[in-house]
Amino acid sequence: MPVQLLKIVKGQSEIPLPSHLQKENLQHLQEGCDHTNKYIQGIVTLSYPLTKLRDETDFFKIVLQDSDNLSSQINSINVLIYGKMAEDCAKIICHGETFIVAGFKVIKLPTASEDGRHGCHLEVSEEAGSVIYVCETEMVQIILPCSSGNMTSLCSVAPKYVYTPLNHLKHGTIVNLYGVVKFFKPPYISKGTDYCSVVTLVDPSNVKLTCSLFNGNLDSLPKIYKVGDIVRFHRIKIREYNGQMQGITSGGFASLTFDGTVGAPVVPRTSSREYTFMDEEQKIIEELRIWAASNISISGPAAKLSGVQPMLFFDLTCQLVGKAKVDGSSFLLKVWDGTKCPYPTWKVPVEAKDLEGDKTLLHQLRDLVVDILVYDNHVQLAESLQVKCSLVFHSVFV
């Protein structure tokens, strides 16, 4: 079969898909039904490394989300790709791309899925006569079984996302949303091996959503600096607990964080190397900033050590100069922001040999650094911090 060129103009293909193909609703997929003239379209939210089966066949797995039915309780499905197509897809597929497949097999899973995905999965291969269209952020590429094995690069198309207001969330769905940070707990080591961050969001619908976010990679969690920051969450799962909606991480979760200050540059702090940000989303952020300015109470102003006042809360940005383990339940951080606190501060007794950091610098700054003790589940995170890194402490007082 020759390679078919596909050009996208204003979101529509100049040359449409073959006329005999009709789009199939994810909800209607069933094992044993005839899907010969059907195709499935969705957004790639998760991909797994390319592997080989026991018979040396290449195998590649992705998770496909139905972007037309984000509010449905079943809005994503596993797609299993075999052979040469698996190798080709592994080279070009990235999260957020539009994926279209025809000529697939529908296989029922042994047990119903508990992660919001379909109870069946799709199997795709050249031997089955499958055809895959991948619409990248920068270009559109088509993968067709052909003698040369070549792929053709085409023109640009950006994925579109639908954002759900907090008062429209439903149990069991995976959604995209924007929210203003009303409360957050910086990442800490959970009881397992993952890092955990807790974030409470609000929006103009006057609904509150608390999210528990887990990831084994600290850098993959939202980079939230203060109350009032604005976050964009993609593919967060919603569940109901004790009569309230909660958000938890799902496969393909990604986040952007923006300064919530009115007039500040709209520059995202991202948890992903690749992301899309549409022009119309800047308007969402600006509207949330204006709303938050009148509806969110910011904890305390940023302050220098030289300007702090006793018994008043403030936010402190500083550098980690030294650190040391004190005992099994606490950890010492020695910090400095370039100024001197005018009030006496408590110095934690610790042996010099147990203190990690530049000994010469620690001696030079001995009257300037401030000692901060970290307790309980924050100890593991404190131990992982690198000396000389920058830190932000929220709602501290002298």
C-alpha positions as CSV (number, residue, x, y, z in Angstrom):
1,M,0.0,0.0,0.0
2,P,1.5,3.4,-1.0
3,V,2.1,6.1,1.6
4,Q,-0.8,8.5,1.7
5,L,-0.1,12.2,2.3
6,L,-2.3,14.0,4.7
7,K,-2.3,17.8,5.0
8,I,-4.1,19.7,7.8
9,V,-5.7,23.0,7.1
10,K,-7.6,24.9,9.9
11,G,-7.9,21.7,11.9
12,Q,-9.3,19.6,8.9
13,S,-7.5,17.3,6.6
14,E,-7.3,18.6,3.0
15,I,-7.5,14.9,1.9
16,P,-9.9,13.2,4.3
17,L,-9.5,9.7,5.7
18,P,-10.8,6.9,3.4
19,S,-14.5,7.4,2.9
20,H,-15.3,3.9,4.1
21,L,-13.9,4.7,7.6
22,Q,-16.2,6.0,10.3
23,K,-15.2,7.2,13.7
24,E,-16.1,4.8,16.5
25,N,-17.1,5.9,20.0
26,L,-14.9,4.5,22.7
27,Q,-18.0,3.6,24.7
28,H,-19.2,1.4,21.9
29,L,-16.2,-0.9,21.5
30,Q,-16.9,-4.5,22.3
31,E,-15.1,-7.8,21.7
32,G,-16.6,-9.8,18.8
33,C,-18.2,-6.8,17.0
34,D,-17.3,-5.8,13.5
35,H,-15.0,-2.8,13.5
36,T,-13.6,-3.3,10.0
37,N,-14.6,0.1,8.8
38,K,-14.1,2.0,12.0
39,Y,-11.3,4.1,13.4
40,I,-10.5,5.3,17.0
41,Q,-9.1,8.7,17.6
42,G,-7.7,10.1,20.8
43,I,-4.8,11.8,22.7
44,V,-1.7,9.9,23.8
45,T,-1.5,10.3,27.5
46,L,1.0,7.6,28.4
47,S,3.6,5.5,26.6
48,Y,5.8,2.6,27.7
49,P,9.3,1.7,26.6
50,L,9.7,-0.4,23.4
51,T,10.3,-4.0,24.4
52,K,10.6,-7.4,22.7
53,L,8.4,-10.4,23.3
54,R,9.8,-13.9,23.8
55,D,9.6,-14.5,20.1
56,E,11.6,-11.3,19.5
57,T,8.6,-9.3,18.2
58,D,8.8,-5.6,19.0
59,F,6.0,-4.4,21.3
60,F,5.0,-0.9,22.2
61,K,2.1,0.2,24.5
62,I,0.3,3.5,24.8
63,V,-2.7,4.8,26.6
64,L,-5.2,6.7,24.4
65,Q,-7.7,9.2,25.9
66,D,-11.0,10.1,24.1
67,S,-10.7,13.9,24.1
68,D,-14.4,14.2,23.0
69,N,-15.7,12.5,26.1
70,L,-13.5,13.8,29.0
71,S,-16.5,13.7,31.4
72,S,-17.2,10.0,30.8
73,Q,-16.2,7.5,33.4
74,I,-14.5,5.4,30.7
75,N,-12.5,7.8,28.5
76,S,-9.2,6.0,27.8
77,I,-8.0,2.7,26.5
78,N,-4.7,0.7,26.2
79,V,-3.4,0.2,22.7
80,L,-0.9,-2.6,22.1
81,I,1.3,-2.2,19.0
82,Y,3.3,-5.1,17.5
83,G,6.1,-5.6,15.0
84,K,7.5,-2.9,12.7
85,M,4.7,-0.5,13.6
86,A,5.8,-0.7,17.3
87,E,9.3,0.2,16.4
88,D,8.2,3.2,14.2
89,C,5.7,4.5,16.8
90,A,8.2,4.3,19.6
91,K,10.5,6.7,17.7
92,I,7.9,9.4,17.0
93,I,5.1,9.3,19.6
94,C,5.1,11.9,22.4
95,H,2.5,12.7,25.0
96,G,-0.3,15.0,23.9
97,E,-0.3,14.0,20.3
98,T,-3.4,13.0,18.4
99,F,-3.4,9.3,17.5
100,I,-5.8,7.6,14.9
101,V,-5.9,3.9,14.3
102,A,-7.9,1.7,11.9
103,G,-7.8,-2.0,11.3
104,F,-7.5,-2.9,15.0
105,K,-8.6,-5.9,17.1
106,V,-10.7,-5.4,20.2
107,I,-9.6,-7.8,23.0
108,K,-11.5,-8.0,26.4
109,L,-9.3,-7.8,29.5
110,P,-9.5,-10.7,32.0
111,T,-10.7,-8.3,34.7
112,A,-12.3,-4.9,34.5
113,S,-9.8,-2.0,34.8
114,E,-9.9,0.1,37.9
115,D,-8.0,3.1,36.5
116,G,-10.7,4.6,34.4
117,R,-9.6,2.8,31.2
118,H,-11.8,0.6,29.0
119,G,-12.4,-3.0,29.8
120,C,-11.0,-4.0,26.5
121,H,-7.7,-3.1,24.7
122,L,-6.8,-2.6,21.1
123,E,-4.2,-4.7,19.2
124,V,-2.5,-3.2,16.2
125,S,-0.1,-4.7,13.7
126,E,0.8,-4.6,10.0
127,E,-0.2,-8.3,9.7
128,A,-3.7,-7.3,10.8
129,G,-3.9,-4.6,8.1
130,S,-3.7,-1.8,10.7
131,V,-3.2,1.9,9.7
132,I,-1.9,4.5,12.2
133,Y,-2.0,8.3,11.8
134,V,0.0,10.3,14.3
135,C,-0.6,14.1,14.5
136,E,2.4,15.6,16.2
137,T,2.6,19.1,17.8
138,E,5.1,20.1,15.1
139,M,4.0,17.9,12.2
140,V,1.7,15.2,11.1
141,Q,3.2,11.8,10.3
142,I,1.5,8.8,8.8
143,I,2.6,5.2,9.3
144,L,1.4,2.8,6.7
145,P,2.6,-0.7,6.0
146,C,4.6,-0.5,2.8
147,S,7.6,-2.2,1.2
148,S,10.0,0.6,1.9
149,G,9.0,1.1,5.5
150,N,9.4,4.9,5.0
151,M,7.3,7.5,7.0
152,T,6.2,10.8,5.6
153,S,6.4,14.1,7.6
154,L,3.7,16.7,6.9
155,C,2.3,20.0,8.3
156,S,1.7,21.4,11.7
157,V,-1.3,20.9,14.0
158,A,-1.6,21.5,17.7
159,P,-3.8,19.4,20.1
160,K,-6.9,21.0,21.6
161,Y,-7.7,20.5,25.3
162,V,-11.0,21.0,27.1
163,Y,-10.8,22.3,30.7
164,T,-13.4,21.4,33.3
165,P,-14.6,23.9,35.9
166,L,-14.2,22.6,39.5
167,N,-18.0,22.5,40.0
168,H,-18.5,20.2,37.0
169,L,-16.1,17.4,38.2
170,K,-17.5,13.8,38.3
171,H,-16.3,10.7,40.1
172,G,-14.2,8.3,38.1
173,T,-13.3,10.8,35.3
174,I,-9.9,12.0,34.1
175,V,-10.0,15.7,33.3
176,N,-7.9,18.7,32.5
177,L,-8.4,21.8,34.7
178,Y,-7.1,25.1,35.9
179,G,-7.2,26.3,39.5
180,V,-5.7,28.8,42.0
181,V,-3.6,27.4,44.8
182,K,-5.4,28.0,48.1
183,F,-3.2,25.6,50.2
184,F,-0.2,23.4,49.4
185,K,2.1,21.0,51.1
186,P,5.5,20.9,49.4
187,P,6.7,17.4,48.2
188,Y,7.7,14.9,50.8
189,I,8.6,11.2,50.9
190,S,5.4,9.2,51.3
191,K,5.2,5.9,53.2
192,G,6.3,4.2,50.0
193,T,9.1,5.3,47.7
194,D,7.2,8.1,45.9
195,Y,7.2,11.8,46.6
196,C,3.8,13.2,47.6
197,S,2.5,16.8,47.3
198,V,-0.9,18.0,48.5
199,V,-2.6,20.9,46.8
200,T,-6.0,22.5,47.4
201,L,-7.4,24.4,44.4
202,V,-10.2,26.9,44.0
203,D,-11.7,28.7,41.0
204,P,-14.6,31.2,40.3
205,S,-17.2,28.5,40.7
206,N,-16.4,28.7,44.5
207,V,-15.7,24.9,44.6
208,K,-12.6,23.5,46.4
209,L,-10.6,20.5,45.1
210,T,-7.9,18.9,47.2
211,C,-5.4,16.9,45.1
212,S,-2.9,14.2,46.3
213,L,-0.1,14.0,43.8
214,F,2.4,11.1,43.7
215,N,5.5,10.5,41.6
216,G,8.8,8.7,42.0
217,N,10.5,11.7,40.4
218,L,10.5,14.9,42.4
219,D,10.8,17.1,39.3
220,S,7.6,15.6,37.9
221,L,5.4,17.2,40.6
222,P,4.0,20.7,40.3
223,K,6.5,23.5,41.0
224,I,4.3,25.5,43.4
225,Y,6.1,28.4,45.2
226,K,3.2,30.1,47.1
227,V,-0.5,30.4,47.7
228,G,-2.1,32.2,44.8
229,D,0.0,30.4,42.1
230,I,-2.1,29.2,39.2
231,V,-1.8,25.6,38.1
232,R,-2.9,23.7,35.0
233,F,-3.3,20.0,35.5
234,H,-3.7,17.6,32.5
235,R,-5.1,14.1,33.0
236,I,-5.8,14.2,36.7
237,K,-8.2,11.6,38.0
238,I,-11.3,12.6,40.0
239,R,-12.8,10.5,42.8
240,E,-15.4,11.1,45.4
241,Y,-14.4,10.5,49.1
242,N,-16.6,11.3,52.1
243,G,-18.9,13.3,49.9
244,Q,-16.2,15.5,48.4
245,M,-14.3,15.4,45.1
246,Q,-10.6,14.7,45.2
247,G,-7.9,14.7,42.6
248,I,-5.2,12.1,42.2
249,T,-2.4,11.5,39.7
250,S,-3.2,9.2,36.8
251,G,-1.1,7.9,33.9
252,G,0.2,10.8,31.8
253,F,-0.4,13.4,34.5
254,A,1.4,16.7,33.7
255,S,1.3,20.2,35.2
256,L,2.2,23.8,34.5
257,T,2.4,26.4,37.3
258,F,2.2,30.2,36.8
259,D,2.8,33.2,39.1
260,G,-0.7,34.3,40.2
261,T,0.4,38.0,40.5
262,V,-1.6,40.4,38.3
263,G,0.6,41.8,35.5
264,A,3.4,39.2,36.0
265,P,4.9,37.5,32.9
266,V,3.0,34.4,31.9
267,V,5.9,32.0,32.1
268,P,5.2,28.4,33.0
269,R,7.1,26.3,35.5
270,T,6.7,22.9,34.0
271,S,6.9,19.3,35.2
272,S,7.4,18.0,31.6
273,R,10.1,18.7,28.9
274,E,7.4,18.9,26.3
275,Y,4.1,20.7,26.6
276,T,1.6,22.8,24.6
277,F,0.4,26.2,25.7
278,M,-2.2,27.8,23.4
279,D,-2.7,31.6,23.0
280,E,-6.2,31.4,24.4
281,E,-4.9,29.9,27.6
282,Q,-3.1,33.2,28.5
283,K,-6.6,34.7,28.8
284,I,-7.6,32.0,31.3
285,I,-4.6,32.8,33.5
286,E,-5.1,36.6,33.4
287,E,-8.8,36.1,34.4
288,L,-7.9,33.8,37.3
289,R,-5.2,36.3,38.5
290,I,-7.8,39.1,38.6
291,W,-10.3,36.8,40.4
292,A,-7.7,35.5,42.9
293,A,-6.5,39.0,43.8
294,S,-9.9,39.7,45.4
295,N,-10.7,36.2,46.7
296,I,-7.5,34.5,47.9
297,S,-5.7,35.4,51.1
298,I,-2.0,35.3,50.6
299,S,-0.1,34.0,53.6
300,G,2.6,36.5,54.3
301,P,4.9,38.9,52.3
302,A,8.3,37.9,51.2
303,A,11.0,39.2,53.5
304,K,14.7,39.4,54.0
305,L,16.2,38.1,57.3
306,S,17.3,41.7,57.9
307,G,13.7,42.9,57.8
308,V,11.8,40.3,59.7
309,Q,9.6,41.3,62.7
310,P,9.1,39.0,65.7
311,M,5.9,36.9,65.8
312,L,4.9,37.9,62.2
313,F,4.6,35.2,59.5
314,F,6.6,35.8,56.3
315,D,8.0,33.9,53.3
316,L,11.7,33.4,53.0
317,T,13.8,32.7,49.9
318,C,17.3,31.6,50.9
319,Q,20.3,29.4,50.0
320,L,21.2,26.1,51.8
321,V,24.7,26.6,53.2
322,G,25.0,23.4,55.3
323,K,23.0,20.4,56.6
324,A,23.3,17.7,59.2
325,K,21.4,14.8,60.7
326,V,20.5,15.6,64.3
327,D,18.6,12.4,65.3
328,G,16.1,9.9,63.9
329,S,13.2,12.4,63.8
330,S,14.8,15.7,62.9
331,F,17.3,17.2,60.4
332,L,19.2,20.5,60.4
333,L,19.3,23.0,57.6
334,K,21.6,26.0,57.8
335,V,20.3,28.8,55.5
336,W,21.2,32.4,54.5
337,D,19.7,35.0,52.2
338,G,22.6,37.5,52.1
339,T,21.5,39.6,55.1
340,K,21.7,39.3,58.8
341,C,18.7,38.8,61.1
342,P,18.6,41.6,63.8
343,Y,17.3,39.2,66.4
344,P,19.0,36.3,68.2
345,T,18.3,32.9,66.6
346,W,18.6,29.5,68.1
347,K,21.8,27.6,67.1
348,V,21.4,23.8,67.0
349,P,24.3,22.0,68.6
350,V,25.9,19.6,66.1
351,E,29.4,18.2,65.7
352,A,31.5,19.8,63.0
353,K,32.3,16.4,61.5
354,D,28.6,15.7,61.0
355,L,27.9,19.0,59.2
356,E,27.8,18.8,55.4
357,G,28.9,21.9,53.4
358,D,31.9,24.1,52.7
359,K,33.6,24.4,56.1
360,T,35.4,27.6,55.2
361,L,32.1,29.2,54.1
362,L,30.3,27.9,57.2
363,H,32.9,29.5,59.4
364,Q,32.7,32.9,57.5
365,L,28.9,32.9,57.8
366,R,28.7,31.6,61.4
367,D,27.0,34.7,62.6
368,L,24.7,35.1,59.6
369,V,23.2,31.7,58.9
370,V,19.9,30.7,60.5
371,D,19.3,27.1,61.7
372,I,16.0,25.4,60.7
373,L,15.0,22.0,62.1
374,V,12.9,19.8,59.9
375,Y,10.8,17.0,61.5
376,D,8.9,13.8,60.7
377,N,8.0,13.1,57.0
378,H,10.0,16.1,55.8
379,V,13.3,14.6,57.0
380,Q,13.8,12.4,53.9
381,L,13.2,15.3,51.6
382,A,15.6,17.6,53.6
383,E,18.3,14.9,53.4
384,S,18.0,14.8,49.6
385,L,18.6,18.6,49.2
386,Q,21.9,19.7,47.7
387,V,24.0,22.2,49.6
388,K,24.0,25.6,47.7
389,C,20.5,25.0,46.3
390,S,17.8,27.7,46.7
391,L,14.9,27.1,49.0
392,V,11.6,28.8,49.7
393,F,10.0,28.6,53.1
394,H,6.4,29.6,53.6
395,S,4.7,31.1,56.6
396,V,7.7,31.1,59.0
397,F,8.3,33.4,61.9
398,V,11.1,34.4,64.3
